[in-house]
Amino acid sequence: MATTNDIKNGSVLSIDGQLWSVIEFQHVKPGKGGAFVRSKLRNVRTQKVVDRTFNAGTKIDFETVDRRDYQYLYNDGTDFFFMDNDTFEQLQISADVVGDASRFLLENGTATISMHDGEALQIDLPPSVVLEITYTEPGLQGDRSNAGTKNATVETGAEIQVPLFVDQGTKVKVDTRTGDYLGRVND
């Protein structure tokens, strides 16, 4: 059994029957008293973030999580379908697990899926994706009430903020974590 000395960022722990992913941790050795580990943990299923302190050397259960790249195939309205790039097996994942990642999932795009005991835990997209603007209002040069940005809809259906000069049909790079516009992409 492992101890708190083995904690690393990204480790998955089993605490009280639930899976928690380590976001960050810090070993603390105060001048008085015993050492301890201060950590920030994210519940793998609910995405709730909590702070947790462990005494140094406390035994904890590490869980094995398999992270593999999958190709996104399609969405049937309730579930999302992915294909393993190595075995070509299809994987069906509910919309609850996909969550906000669905905003930037593009057909034939790549996503990293974390699996534990045959169950999909979470989906991680690349840091940025290139998407085409399918609809946006023309930008008016004199309109500066919204700091030079306007709403735009990308090909996945997500709405993002883009500068006034971006037109419909333009390919843009979007940050998948925040939904921020990162720039235009030239073909």
Salt bridges, closest charged atoms under 4 A:
GLU63 OE1 - HIS116 NE2 3.46
ASP66 OD2 - ARG68 NE 3.04
ASP84 OD2 - ARG68 NH1 2.55
ASP117 OD2 - HIS116 NE2 3.27
GLU119 OE1 - ARG45 NH2 2.90
ASP175 OD1 - ARG177 NE 3.29
